[in-house]
Amino acid sequence: MTRKEPDLSVTIAGVKLRNPVIAASGTFGFGGEYNGLLDIAGLGGICTKGLTLSPRPGNAGRRIHETPAGMMNSIGLENPGIPAFLENELPRMRELGPAVIANLSGSTADEYAQGARLLDASGVDIIELNISCPNVKAGGMAFGLDPQAAAAVTGLVRKAAPNTPLMVKLTPNAPDVGAVARSCVAAGADALSLVNTFKAVAIDIHKRKPVFDNTSAGLSGPAIRPIALRMVWELHEAVKVPIVGMGGIACATSALEFLLAGASAVQAGSATFAYPPLMNEIISGIGDYMREKGIADTKGLSIR
């Protein structure tokens, strides 16, 4: 008898993805930049670059710094602005095939709300509310550190975008990530994604000053994976909405760790810079694992 192929599809906040592998925000552009380097249509979803109401040039000075087990970045949310994204990038993203997840950021609560209204009217599949970016001087992570501030901006965006599933991206730098997560869910989040980068510092010993103009930057890569995995594990007990896990995923094994820990899907980011076909291989690896273990669908992956 021929064994039935496993079903890799997942549903996040009511949106069905063909598989649980999503390109992380800020590492995949708007998708088209990777044309010819991997099978983009085979991905479950693509998170856009962080989008703000108005265009941003990003941070001055050095923006990327390699570390022994990952990388640091200080991009500063460089993006064309939501109106330009809707006119120029969204139509092309829709043609690629995967679900379109718009990563929404801002400096003020009102900017978040205005941006959410525009995205809600555009019909993107999911809004990923970014209250976790450590590389901007206003907004971003400032909203994600405190449960009350996180709830306030989540509630505003939920009200401004009533028709679009809302996923809130959490920072690992919060004193109590669980409290922030619960406050976001109470305020209307349909799903959570975590973790964004860890706030970190690098020093140039020859110039005798910090590597980045902003002094601190965001650390990603394999170095953060065990901590990110622990946070996903803990949040699975704390909230009853889908969790999208990320942080140092660099192969199918590390993606499976997050899925077994209770994540419904994963995002891969930094590792795709060095090896663009990575996400296709992760998808294949998850399928191979499910066949080997006799797991029929992705719900059967979790050990929780």
N, C-alpha and C positions, 0 to 999 in steps of 0.2 A: 504493500500500500504506500502511495506517495504521501509524504508528510506535507501538510498545508504550510505555505509560507507564512512567517510571522507578520502580524500587522504592526507596522512601525508608526502609525498615525497617532497623534495626541490632540487633545482639545484643551486650549488655554483660554479661559474667560469666554467660552462659547465659540471660539474660533478654531476650526479644525486645521491642523498642520499635517502635511504628508509624513513628517517624521519629527523627532524631538530636537533637531540640531538647527540652531539659529546663529547667524552671523552677528556678533556683538557690535554695539554702537561705537563709532569712532575708529573702527579697525577695518571697515569694509566699504567706506565711502557711501555711495548710493547703489552699490552693486555692480553697475556697469563697468566700473574701473577694473574689475576682475574678469571681464569677458575674455575667454580663451585660455584662462589659467586654471579653471575648474568647471565642473558642471553646476552652474548656478541654479538652474531649474530644479535640480535635485535637492536643494536645501529646504528645510521646513519654513524658514522665515529669514528676513533681513531687517535688522535694526538700522535705521538711518544714523548718520552723524547727528550729534546733539544739535537740535534746532532751536533758534530763538526768534522772537518776533521780528527783530531787525537784524541785518547782516552784522557779522562780527569778524574782525581780521585775525583774532586769536592773539596769543601772547607773543611778546618780543623775545629775542634771544634764542638760546638753544631750547629745543622742544622735546628731544628724545635722548635718552642716556641708557646705555646697556649696563645691566648688573649681572653678577655671576649666575643668578637663577631667574632671570627675567629682564624687565626693562622698566624705566621710569619715563613718564611723559608729562609735558606741560603745554598741551596744545592750546587750551583756553577757549574751547568751543568755537573754533573757526567754522563759519557756515554762511551760506548765502542769504539766510533769513527765510522765514516760513512762506511768505508770498512767492518768492522766487523758487523755492522748493516745489510748491504746488504747481507752478506754471511750467517749470523746466525739467524737474527731476522725477516727480511722482508718475507722470505718464510712462516714462521709460522704465521705472521700477515695476509698474504693473505688468509690463510686457515680459519681465524676467520670469515670472511664475510663482516664486515663494510669497508667503504672506508679507505684507508691508507693515512694519512696526515703526511708528514715528516716535523718535526720542525727543521729548519736549523739555526744554530748559528755559531759564529766565533769571533775571536779576531781582524782580519784584513779584509779589503774588499777582498783581494786576497783569503783568506781562505773561505770566503763565496762563491766566484765564483768557486773555485775548488770543494767545496762540492756540489754546485748546479749542476755542470756538472755530477758528479757521480750519484746524485739523478735523474737527467733528463734521464740518460741512463737506470735507473733501472725500470722505469715505475710506480713509486708511483703515486697515484691519484692526489695529491695536494702537493705543497711545501708551508709550512707556514714559512715565513721568519721572524725569531725572532730578532727584533731590539729593544727589550724591557726588556730583563732580567736585573734586578737591582743588581744581586748577583755575578757579575764578574768584575774584575778590568780593563779589556780591552775589547773593542767591546761591544756586547749586547746593553744595553740601550744607550750607548754613541752615537750610530748611529741614535737612534730614537728620540733624543731630539731636533735635528735641522733639519728643512725641507731640506736644501741642502745636508746634510750628508745622510739623509734618502733616498732622491732621487738618490744620487750617488750609494749607495749600492743596492738599488732596481733595478736600471738600469743595473748594472753589473750582478746581479743574473738573471734578465730577459734575458739578452744576453746569459748567460752561460746555461740557461735552457729554450730554446725556445719552447720545446714540452710539458711542464708541466704547468698546471694552477698555478698561483702564488698568494698566500694570504699573506699579510704583517701584522704581529702582532704588535700592537702599544702599547706604554707605556703611562699611564695616567700622568706620571711625566713630560711630555713635557710642556713647557710654553704655546704653542699653538698647541693642538692636531689636530685641524682642518687644520692648515697650513701643518703639517707633513702628514696628510692623503691625502690632495690634491696633494702634491708633489710626494707621492708614486704612486698614480693613474696615474699622468702625466708621471711617469717613467716606467709604465708598469704593475702595480699591477692589477690583475683581481678581487681581493676581499680584504677585510680588516677584521682583528679580533681584538677585544679590549674588556676589558682592561687586560693588564698584571698586576702584583701586584704593590701596592703603596710602595714607599721607606719609611721605618719606622725604629724606634730604640726602643729597650727595655733595661732596666737597671736592673741588679741584685743588689738589695740593700744590700744583705749580703756580697757579694764579692766586692761590690762598684766598679763595672765596667760593661761595656755593656755585654749583654747576648751572643752576637755573636762576633767571632773573627774579622769579617769584620766591626764591629760596626753596620752598617745598614743591613736591610734584607727586604724581600718582604712581605707585608701584604695582605692577602686574606681573604675571608669569608664574611658573611652577612654584616659586618660593611661597606664594600666598595660598596655594591650593589646600593644604591641610586645615588652615584656619577658615577659609571660605567653606569648606566641606563641613566643618564643625558647626558653622552658623546655619547652614542649610538644614543640617540634622536637627538642631535645636528649634528652628522655626517651624519645622514640620509638626512639632508638638504644640506650638504656640498659636498657629493660625489654621483656618480651614479653607484656604483658597489655594489655587495652584501656585507652585513655586518654580521659578526658572533659575537654575543655578549656574554660576560662572566663577572663574578665578583660577587661572593656571591650567586650563584644559588643553592638553597637547597630544592626546591620543584617545583611542576608543576606550581604553582601560580607565583613564581619568574621567571621561564623560560618564561611563557606567557607574563609577563611584558616586557621582552626584545623583544619578537616577535611582540607584539602590538606596541612597540615603533619604529619598522622598521627593526629589525634584521631579516635576512633570516633564521638563525639557531643560536643555542646556544652551548656553551661548559660548562660542569660541571666539577669541579675539587676538591677543598678541601673537600667538603661535602661527597664525595665518600669514603674518608678515614674512616669516622665514620659509614657510611651506604652504603656498596657497591651496593645494589640493587637500589639505588636512581635513576639512569638514566632510568631504565626500568619503574619505577613508574612515572617519568616525562613524558615519552612517552605515557603511558596509560592515564595520566591526561590531556595531550594536546588533545588526541583523544576524551576523555569524554567531554571536554570543547567545541570542535568543533561540536560534536553531539548535545550538549545542545543548542548551539547558531545557529545551522543550517548552519554551515560553511563548504563548500564543500571541500576546499583545503587550504593549508597553505598560499597561496597568500591572502586569505580572512581574515587572522588574523590581519594584520597590520591596525592600525587606522590612518595611515598617508596619 
